[in-house]
Amino acid sequence: MKGQLEVELRGSEVEDRGIYMSLPHDARSCYDLIWRMNKNLERELEKVGPRGREGYDKDLRGWKAEAHDLSNCKPRSRKFAFIGRTGAGKSTAINAILGAPVLSTRADVSDDCYQLLLSQGQPIHRYLSSFILTLLARCTGSACTSVQTEIIYQDLLPSTWRASINFIEKDEWKKTLQNLLDDITAVCEGGALKIGRDDFRPALDAWDILKEVYPHLRALSFPPPHQDVHTLLEHQPVVSILGTNIQMTGAGFDSLELQESRRWTIHTPLISLNHVQLRPYLTSYVMGEQLSEPSVWHLVDSVRIYGAFEVLASGAVTLVDVPGFGDANKTRTKRTKEYLKNVEVVILVADIKRAADDQAMHDYFESFLHQMIAIDGRVESLLILLTGADVRINEDQLHHLGSKQRQIIQKMRQEIDDLSESLYEQGKRFDILFLEFFVAPTDGPEFAGLSERLRSTREMKDQTASQLELAKAAKDTYIAHQRSARARDVFLELYRQVYCSIKQDPACQPPSLPIFCIGSMDYTQLLVTDRRYRAPVVFTDLEDTGIPQLCRHIHDFGSKKAISDINAHAHRSTLLWESIESYFLSSRRDSRLTAYEDAARGLVEALQDTVDEICKTSGAKVDNNMNELEQALRIEAEKAAERSLNIIKMLGENHQWRSYRSLMRREGEWRSTDLNEDLAHGMLEGNASSAWHRLFNDFLKAELHSLVADISNRCNETIRAIKNRAQRTTAIAPHIDHACTFIHAFDTINPARDQYLSAVLTMQRDFCGSFKGLLRAALEDHYRVVGSESGLGMFQRMKDLNEEQFGPQKAQELYTRLVDQVMAAVRMARNKGETALDEVLARLYAIIDRSLVCVQGDDQICKVTRRNMQKFLDEEYSAPLAEVTMITDRYKSATQHQDR
């Protein structure tokens, strides 16, 4: 069993990426250079000081602020969130990617169950009828990850790790406790207790949670005596960790010493990181000696694990294992949706067995894709991961196979049959020879010949056995690849259908969707260096498992993003350098240059007028599309308002009073019921969905790209006109020619486009794919009033209050307000984007003005100041900036070579 095998695991076998192996060191060097040169620039600008001249002093403040901001820039990590239903294989896949058993998996839990049974000292068969089945059902049926767990790169020593566990605040747990105790108290209202009624499920669930967190309650029967919320809240083992943080460090993932920040040390030899130390904080599963301890995962807000994982070496990617998504557990799903708002890449994990033919999986996938593409705008940040490709299946289960594929499998089967027959015949011959050899006298003339024939037959038999194993492995691998290809084709077709439906164009082609079919268990087995302990099921080659390709995808993504971030900081530094240099190196005052300045200023003013007209025209297009969206939303909102009363009435018919009140006290979301989702259903579908997607994911991207290109072209035309005008004045012509090479209109404006789209994307993701968040907030006071009902007739009063709230007039008013809120958020995102555009245009105009218009310098700046600034920019700013550029250019060349 695991933990007993002393085997050595190789690190995650990410293919050698050549130059990228030195990326962590080079990235640190670049950030150190950017930090140092901008920190020095900030100090140099302090020496210059203000001059009492409005324009100059404003520029000086801006330069100092920009230098300060750049000196504090740090690497940015993108979160790769692995989401999927419970048991889909998220944790197992992450462990395979990392090349280390960092997270608990169902296999770990099942092994521990088995070990616990063995430790009882009784024959296992005595437990089969009850204990084993109950325990194993609990082991394999519960989620192995119950809180968001982030895996982050840190340059630690090999096989060492660090973990940080953050606990929820006291107020949050107090609110949860009040809800739990309210559910339990409700069972004693209205007469005798009748266990078995489904209406008591809220109280039973609440009691289970309380017993998990408070061990002293486990001896009490249900229904328990009255429990005081303040007493439970101040329970020392619980209150001592609420709102706190625990730090853990260790060496090795299979054997470690744990050191916690509370200044105690626990020595636990031969215990995996995820088996004892972190498991209580990550998973709802506990056993053994932990059964007498509080189940603290209910109190954990988040967990972060740090290590020198090679696949994350770029520092630009963080892997996140999130609780089951789409489960009946609405609390876990709600937390996942909230977390996804700040995630850059979403990886949907699904079991490959269900991927091709399971209609429920297809429906789930279509719904997920619709939200991600149409509403969240994630069409280019999605990845599909199909697990279980290493689960052996029979070819008869693949009904989609064509005649050519079946012929190939038939040939493989025939080869296996022939080899099996040969092995059988060789085995018989070997047995006969062995018998003859055994009875033959050692000094007889036939002994030596029998020995040689026996050895030859054994070698032939072993060779045939080896060929048979290879033939079986080849057949299993081929069948696995055919299943993977089928699942991939089905998912791609579903993706195409959803995308075309959103676009309302059956002939459109969607962007590529990365789909990986992986065999995590076989990959882990193949990494075991001692072949005696290997037990792969299907694959015999690492590449066939799909994990190496996935690792390369993540590694290359992170490497490119890391270089892109450094390039962005370097570009900002370049613009800052050029802006300062253009001011301090301008010519002294000369009356002969006044005519040139007037002409250049006139060209810039004309440019500003032209750009204003371009922006107004673009803004009018945005207005039209926003009006179309608002009209579509109001139509769907009116339909939803008309449906809402029937939904409320059905809720009253399908729930008894206790579960009904629990639902109200949970603001409409409890267990498998999501009232807010039902009430908001349809508001972002049909024409509204298409209008939403068309505006935010198609029109705005294309319009902003066109806008930036148009403005850049007009700026370049103006710069050329100013340059031509300068040729008439020989005193400044060389200076203007040189200054023009430092003005890059597109590079200056394009970041505003990115900020605009980022503001829109943030707004999209805040909705989590539906209006239900807004609806829940709008009904917060109403839920509180309804949930506070008690006493005789309370159930009818609760239903009456809800039906009154969703009567025709009030429902229309409610849904109208929802649309108003959405459009207000849309306009706010637009305003942020337009503000960013205005700011970069002002910056661009200022650069043109300082570099090409105001060529007469400030007489208040003395020669020494100019000379010192020139020397600083040349020696302490441009030199390290050139070093950064040289490093990033090397990676840019490598990336272009790979893309070819």
N, C-alpha and C positions, 0 to 999 in steps of 0.2 A: 504494500500500500504506500501511498504518497507519504513522505516524511521518513520512511524506513529505507528508501533507496538513496545511497550516497552517490549520486550521479552528478556530473558536471554539465551545466547548461551553457552552451555558447550564447553570446549576445545576439540580439536581433540581426539577422544577416541581411542588412541593407546593402545592396550592391555598391561596390566601390565607385563613388561618383567623381573620382579624380580630384579636381580642384576643390570640390565642395567639402572634402575632408578637412580642409583648413579654414572653413567658413567661420566656426565659432571664434577662433583666434583673430581672424581678420575683422570680423564684426566688432569685437571688443576694441580692436585698434582704431577702427573708424570712429566709433562713438567717443573714445578717449581723445582723438584728434579734434573732433567737432566740439567736444566740451571745452578742451583747453584753449583753442583759438578764439572761441566766442567769449569765454570767461576773460581772456586777456583783452579782447576788443572792448568788452564792457568796462574794464578798468581804464583802458586808453581813452575812451570817450568821456569818462569822468574827469580826466585831466584837462580836456578841452573846455568843458564848462559852457554854460549859456552865454549868449551875446546880447541879450535884450532885444533881439530881432525876432518878431513873431514867427516868420516862416522857418528860419533856421532853428529856433528853439523847439518848434514842433517836430521838425525832422530829427533833431538830436534826441528828443524823448522817444520817438518811434524807433530810432536805431538802438538805443539802450534797451528798450523793451524787447525788441526782436533778438538782440544778442543774449539777453537774459533767458528768453524762452528757448533759444537754440542750445544754450549751455546746459539746460536741464532736460534735453530730449533723451529718451530712453527707448530701448527696443520694445516693439509692440508685438504682443502675441495674439494670434487669431485662435478662437476656440472652435474645435471640431467636436460637435456634440453628437454622441452616439445615442440615438433614441430608437425605441421599439418596444413591443409588448414584452411583458415579463417572460423570461425564459427564451428569448430570441437569440441569446448568445453574445450580448454586448460585452460583458466582462471578459469572457473567454477570448473574444476577438482582440480586445485591447491588450490582454496579457500576451497574446501571440505577437502583436505588433511591437510591444515593448521588449519582448524577449525575456520576460521575467514574470513570476507569479505575483503580481502586485495586488490584484483585486480578487476577492472571494468569488468562486463560481459554484454552480450546482454540483460539479464533480467533487469539489472540496467538501461541500456540505454532506453529500452522500457518503463519501469516505469516512467523515467524522461520525456519521450515524452508525456505520458498520463497525468502526473501531469502538464506539460506545457499547454496542451490543456484545462485542468480544470481551470487553472489560467487565461485563457483568458476572463472568465466571460460570455461566449456565449454558447448556447446549442451545444453540440458536433456534433449533426447530421448536422448542417450547414456546417461543414468542411469536411464531409465524402467524398464528391466528389473530393476534391483536397488536402486540407491542411493535413488532417490526413494521407491519403495514401502516400503523398510525404514525410512527416516527418517520419512516421514509416518506410518507405522504406529506408530512410537515416539512421535511428537508427539501424535497424537490418541488413542492408546490408553491413555496413562498419566494418572494423576490430576494435575490442576492445583493442587490444594490437598492437601498432605500433613501439615500440622500445623494445630492449632486457631488461627484467626486472628480476633482481636476488633477490631471497628471501633467506636471510642469518640469521643463528642463532646468537643471542647475548643475553647474560644473563641480560636482562632488567627486570624491575618489570612487573608483570602480566598485560596484556592488554595495555602495553605501546609499542611504536614503534619509529623507527628512519628511515629516508629516506635520500638518497644522490642522487642528480640529476647532472649528468655531461653533459655539452653542448659541441657541436662540436667546432672546432677551426675556427677562422675567415677566414683563407685561404680556408678551405673546403667549407664554405658557399659561399665564393666569386666564386669558381669554379661552384657551383650549380647555383648561380644567373646568371652567364654568359651564361650557357646553357639554362636556362629558358628564358632569354631576347632574346637570339638568335632565339629560337623557335617562340617567339611572333613577332619579327622583320620580320621573314620570310613571314608572311601572307601579309605584305604590299608590297612585292616584286613581280613584274611581272604583275601589273594591279589591277583591281577592286577586292574587297573581295567578295567571294561567300560562305556565311555561309551555312553549311549543308554538304559540301564536307568532306569526311573522312580524306582528306589530311590536314585539318585544326585542327584535333584532338590534335596534339602536342602543338599547340599554345593555344588552349582552356584549356588543362590540365595545361600548364605552368601558364596561367593566374589565374586559380583556386588556385594554390599553392601560388602565390604571394599575392592574396587577403586574403588568410588565414593567412599569416605571417604579412602582412602589412594592417591593417584595413582601413587606409586612402585611399587605392586604391579601396575599395569595392563599392564606389559610381560611379566609372568610368565604362563606357560601353566598349564592345569589338568591334573592336580592340582599345586598349588604346593608348594615346599619348606616345611618346618616354619616356622611363624610363632610368635614368642613373644608372649604376651599382654601382658607388662609392657613390652616394646619398643614394641608398637603403642600401648599406653595412654599412653606417655610421648612419643610422636611430637609434635614441637613444634607444628605447625599445629593439631593436635587438642587436646592438653592445654592449650594456651593459651586455648581458648575454653570448655572444659567448666566449668560452674558460673558462667559470667560472664553479663554483660548488655551488649548493644550498643544505643546510642541513635543514631538517625538523624533528621535534620531536612532539610527541603527546601522549595522554592517551586515550585508548579505540578506537575501530574500528567503533563504531556506534555514538559516541559523543566524541569530542576531542577539544583541544586548539592547534593551530598550532603556532610553534615558528620557524622562519627562521633565518639563520645565518646573514642576513642583518640587524639584530637588530630591526626588527619590529615584532609586534605580532598581529595576526588576531584571534579574538574570533568568533568561529562558532559553537554554540551549536546545538546538534542533527543533525550533518552532518557526514556522513560516510567518513572515510579516503579516500576511492577510488572515492567518488562521486564528490568532489570539489577540494580538495587540490592536489591530485596526478593525477587526470584524465587528466588535460591539458598537462601533461608531458608524459603520457603513451599512450594516444589514440588519434585518428584523429577526434573523435566525440566531439563536443562542442554544448552548447545550452544556452538559457536564457541570463543572463547578460554576459556570456562569449563570446557571439557573437560580442561584441564590442572590445574584447581584441585580441591580436595576438595569433594565433594558434602555440604555441611554440614547439609542438612535432616534427615539422620538424627540429628543432635546437638541439634536445636532442640526445646525443650519447648513454647514458645508464642510467638506474635507478637501485638503490639498496635499498631494504627495509629490515630492521633489526628488529627482535623481538624474544621473548622467545617461539618459536613454538616448541611444545613438540616433534613432529616427526623429527625435525632437531637437537634435543638436543645433539647428538653425536658431533656436530660441523664438521663432515666429509662430509656433504651433503649440497649442495646449489641447490635450485630449480630455474629453469630459464624458464620464459615464453617468447617465441620468436615470432616475427611476422609470419604471414601466410607463410607456406613453400609449394612450388609447385603452388602458385597462378600465375595469369597473371601478377601481379605486380612484375616485375623482380628486381626492386630496393630492395624490401623487401626480396625476395628470395635470392638475392645476399648477403645481410647482414647476413641472417641466415646461409648460407653456410660458410661464413667466420668465423662466431662465432663457428660453429660446429668443427672447427679445434682444439679447446682447450677444448672440452667437453668430459668427461669420459663416460657418459651414455646417450644414445639417447632414448627418449620415443616418439614413433610415436602415435599421437592421431588421431583417426578416428571415425566417426559417425557409430554406430552399425547398423543403418538402411541400410547403403550402404555396409556394410562389407561382407555380405553373397552372394549377388546376383548382385551387381553393377559391370559390366565389367570394367568401367572406373576406379573404385576404385581398382580392382584387378591389372590392368595394372600399375597404380600408385604405388601400393604396391610392385609389382615385380621389377619395376625399382628402387624403394627405397632400397629394400633388396639387389639387385645386387650391388648397389654402396656401401652400408654399409658393406656387407660381402666380396665381391670379391676385392674391391678397397681400402676401408677404413680400413678393418681388424677389424670390430666391431662385429663380430659374437657373442662374449661373453659379449657385453655391449649394447645389444638391449633390449627394452621392448615395448610391444604393449599395448595401452590403448584404449579400445572401449567404447565410451561414449554413453549416451542415453539409457542405459539398463532399465531405469525407465520410458520410454515412452510406454504407454499402446498400445497394438496391439490386433487384433482379431486373434483367432487361425486359421481362414481360410487363413490368410496371411502366415502361416508357411506351405509351400507346401512340406517340406522335412520330416514331421512327419511320424513315423512308425505306424503300427496298434496298438501296445501296448500303445504308447503315446496318440494316438487318443482315445483309450478306457478309459484311465485315465481321459482325458479332458471331455469325454462324461459323465463319472460318476460324475465329478465335476459339469458339466452343469446340469445334472439331479438333483443333490442335490440342486443346486441354484434354479431350477424351482420348486422343491418340497417346499423349504423354502419360495419362493416367493408366491406360492399358499397358503401355511399355513398362511403367513403374511396377505395375502389378506382376507382370511376367518376370521382370528382373528380380522382384522380391521373392517370387517362388523359386527361381533358380538359385538365388542366394541362400534361401533356407535349405534347399536340397544339398548344395555344396557345403554349407556349414555343418549339416548333419554328417555328411561323408567325411569332412575334415575332422569332426569331433571324434568319430569312431576309428579313423585311420591310425595305425601305429606310427609313432613319430620317427621310427627308424626304417619305415617301409619305403620302397622305391617311389610310391605315388604321393607321399606326403608333401614334398617340395612343390610338385605340380599343382596339387589341390590348394596349397597356400597361395600360390601365384594366381590361380583362377579365382579364388575367393577374394583376394585383394582387388583384382581387375573388375570383378562383378560388383564389388562394393563401390568402387569409384564410379563405375557406369551408373549404378543405382543412384548415388549421390548427385551425379551430374544431371540425370533425368529429373530427380526431385527438384533440383535448383531450376532447371528449365521450366518445370511445371509451375513452380511458384512465380517465376517471371511471367509466364503466360497468363496465369490467373490475375497477377497484378496489372498486366497490360490490359486485360479485358475489363477489370474493375475501373481502371483509370479512364478507359475509353467510354464506358457507360456513364461514369461520373461527369466527364466532359460533355457528353451529349445531353445529360440532364441540365447541366449548367447553361449550355447554349440555348436549350429550350426555355428555361426560366428567364434568361436574359432577353430573349426575343419577345416573350410574353410581356415582360415589364416595359420594354422599349415601345411596344405597340400600345400598351395602355397609356404610357407617357405621351406618345404622339396623339392619341385620341383626345386626351384631356387638354393638351396644349392647343390642338386645332379647335376644340370646342370653345375654349376661352377666347381664342382669336376669331372664332366664327368664320373660319376659312379652312375647309377640309383638305386643301392642297398645300398648306403651309408646312414648312420644315422646321421643327423645333431645334434649339441648340443641343449639342451633344450632352448626354447624361452618363457620367461614369458609373458603371455597374461592375462590382467585383463579387465573384463567387469564390468563397474561401472554405478551407478545411482547417480550422484552428487546432483541433486535437491532433491530427496527423502531423501538422507543422511542428507542434510542440514535441511530439514523439521523435520526429526526425532530427531535432536539435540535440537529443540526448546522445552524447559522445560514446557511451558504453552501449554497444549494439545488443548486449544481452538483455537490456531493459527496454529496448524499443518495442513498441506494439502498434505501429500504424495500421489502420484498417483498410484504406483504399490506396492512398498515394505512396510512392516510394521515392519521389523526387520533390525537393522543396518548391520548385517553381510551379509544379502542378497544384499545390495547395492554394495558390493565389495570394498568399500573404506577402511574399517578396515584392510582387507588383504593387500591392497596396502600400507597402512601406515606402517604395520608391515614389509613389504618387504623393504621399504625405511629405516625405523628405524634400522632394523637388519643389512642391508648393511652398513649403516653409522657406527654402533657400531663396527662391525668387522673391518672396515677400520681404525677406530680410534685406536683400540687396535693394529692392524697390524703396523700402523705408529709408535706407541710408542715402540713396540717390535723392530722395525728396528733401532730406535735411541738408544735403550738400547743395542742392539747387537753391534752397532758401538762403543758405550762407553766401552763395555766389551773387544772388540778387542784392543782398545786404552789402556785400563788398563793393559791387558796382555802384550802388546808390551813394555810398559814402565817398568812394573815389571820384565819382563824377562831380561831387560838390567841392571837395577840397582841392581838386586839381584843375578847376576851371580857371580861365584866363583872368588877369587883372582887369580893372575897369578901363574901358576904351570907348570914347564917344563914337568912333567910327563903326562900332558893332551894333549901335542902337537900331539902325535900319534893318539889319539881319534879324535882331531879336523881335522887332515888330512884325516882320513877315512870318517868322516861325511861329510866333504866338497866334497870329491869325489862322495859320494852318491847323494848329492844335484846337483852337476854338471851333473851327469848321468840323474837325474830327469829332469833337464832343457833341455837336449838334447832330451829326450823322448817326453816331452811336445811340444817342437818345431816341431818334426815330426808329432805329433798328430794334431797340429794346421795347418801345411802345408797340410796334407791330407784333413782336413775339409775345408780349404780354396779352395782347388782344386774342391771340390764338389760344393761349393758356386759359383765358377767361371763358372762351367758347367751350373748350373741353371740360372745364370745371362745371359750367352750367349744365352740360349734358349729363355729367356724373350726378350732380345734385338732383336733377329731374328724375333720373333712373332710381336713385336711392329713395326719393319721396314716394314714387310709385310702389316700390317693394315694401317700404315702411307702412304704407296704407294697407297693403295686403296682409302684412304681419299683424297689424293692429286688429284687423277683422278676424284673424285666426286665433288671437290670444285668448279670448274668452272661452272658446271650446277647449283649449289646452288646459286652462285653469279648472274647468269643470271635470275634465277627464282625470286631472290630478286628484281631485277630491274623491272620485269614484275608485281610483286604483290604490289609495293609501288609507290606512286607518289613522286614528287621531294622533297616536304617539309618533309614528314615522312622519306624518304630515307636519307636526310641530317641530320635529327635529330638522326637517328640511327647511322650514322657515327660519329656524335659529341658525342654520348654516348658510343663510343668504341664498337659498335656492339650489345648493349643490351638496349632495350627500349620497354616499355609496354609488349606486349605478344611475341615480337620477340627477339630471342637470336641467333644472327648470329654465334657467337663463338661456342655455343653448337652445332649448325647444322654443322659447318665446322669440329668440332672435333668428331662428332658422329661416333661411330664404332671403334675408335682407341683403346678402352679398352673393346672390346667385342670379342666373339668367342675365338680363340686360345690364343689371347693376354690376355684376361681376365683370362682364365684358368691358363696360365703360371704365370701371376702376383699373383693370389691367391695361386697357388702351391708353389711359391718361398717364399712369405712373410708370408702367413698364415698357411702353412703346413710344408714345408721343413725346413725353418729357425728355427722355434720353436722346431721341433724334433731334428734337427742337433745340435742346441745350448744346448739343454738338454743333448743329448748324449755326446757332447764335455765336458761340465762341469762335468758330471758324470765320464767320462773316466779320465780326469785330476785329479779329486778328488781321484779316486781309486789309481792312480799312486802315488800321494802325500802321501796317507795313507800307501802304501806299503813302500815308502822311509822312512817315519817316524817310521814305525815298524822296519825297518832294522837299523836305527840309534839307536833306543831304545835297540835293541838286542846287538849292538856293545858296547853300554854304560855299559852293564852288566859286561864287563871285567874290568871296572875301578870302584871300589866300591866307590871312593870319589865323583863321579858325578852321579852314577846310580839313587839314590833317586831324585836328582834334575831333571834329564832327564825324569823320570817317571812322576813327577809332571808337568813338562812343557808340556809333550805330551797331557795331559788332556785339555790344553787350546788352542790347535791348531785344528781348525775345517776347513778343506780345502774347503768343499762344501759351507759352510756358507760364507767363504771369497770370493770365486769365483762367486757364484750365483748372487750377485748384479750386476756384469758386464753383465751377461746374460740379466737381467732386463733392464739395460741401453742400451744394444744392441737392444733389441726388442722395447724399447721406442723410440730410434732414428729412427728405421724403421717405427714404427707406426706414428710418427710425419711426416715423409716424405710422407707416404701414404695419410694422411689426408690433407696435404698441396695441394694435387691435387683436393680436393673436388669432387672426383668421376669421373673426366674427365680431358682432356688436355686443356679445354677451357681457364683456367686461364693463362697458358703459351702462348696459341695462342693470347689471348687478349693483353698480354704484348709485344709479338713479333710484333703485328700489330699496336701498339700505335702510332708510327710516321706516318704510312700509314693512319690510321683513321683521324689523325689531318690534313694531307694534303688534303684528300678527303673532309672532313667536312668544310674546309675553302673555297671551291669553291663558286663562286657567279657570278651573271650576266647572260646575255643571253647564252643559251646553257650549263649551269652549270650541269643540270641533266645528259646529255649525257656524259659530261666530267667525272663526278663522276663514272658513270657506266664503262666508258672506263678504268679509272684508276684501278678500282677493277678487271675488266676482265684481265687487263695486269698483275696485281699482282698475279692472280691465273691462269695464263697461264701455260702450262705443265711444263716448265723448272723451273720457279720461284716457282710454287707450290711444286714441288718435293724438291727443296732446302729448302723451308720453313718448310715442314713437317719433313725433315731429321734433321733440326736443333732442332725441337721439341723433337724428339727421343733422340738426343744427350744431350739435357738439362735434360731429364728424367733420362737417364742413369748416367749422372753426379751427379744428386741428389741421385740416388740409391747408387752409389759408395761412395758418401760423408757420407751417413747414415751408410754404411758398415764400412767405415774408423773410424767413431765415435765409433761404437761398438767394433771394433778390438782394438782401443786405450784404451777403458775402460777395455777390457780383458787383454791387456798388463800391464796396471797399477795395476790391482788386482793380477796378477801373480807376478809382481815385489814385491808387498807388501807381498804376501804369502812367496816368497823366503826369503825376509828380516826377516819375523817372524821366519821362520825355522832356518835361519842363526843365529839370535840373541838368540833364545831359545835353540837350539839343537847343534849348531856348535861352535859358539864363546862362550864357557863356561868360558873362562878366562876373568875376569872382567878388567875394565879400572882402572889402578893404580892411574890415576889422580883424580878419584872420591874419596873423603875422606870418612871415616867411618861415620862422622856426616851427610854428604849429603845423604848417603845411608840410614842411620837410619831415617832421617827426611822424606825422600820419602816413605820409607816402612810404617811409621806411618801414613802419609797422605793418602796413598792408602788404608790402612786398615780401617781407621776411617772416612775419609771424602769423599772417593770415592766408595769403595766396599760396604759400609753400605747403602748409599742411592740407589745405583744401585740394591742391593738386595731387597730394599723396592719397587722399581719400578717393578722388576721381580715378586715379590710376588703379586702385584696388577694385573699385566697382566696375570699371571698364573691362578688367580681366574676367570677371564673372559674367558680364554682359556678353563677351565674345564666346565664352563657354556655353552659355544658354542658347545663343544663336546657332552654334554648332550642333547642339543636341536637337534643337527644333528641326534642323535640316535633315 
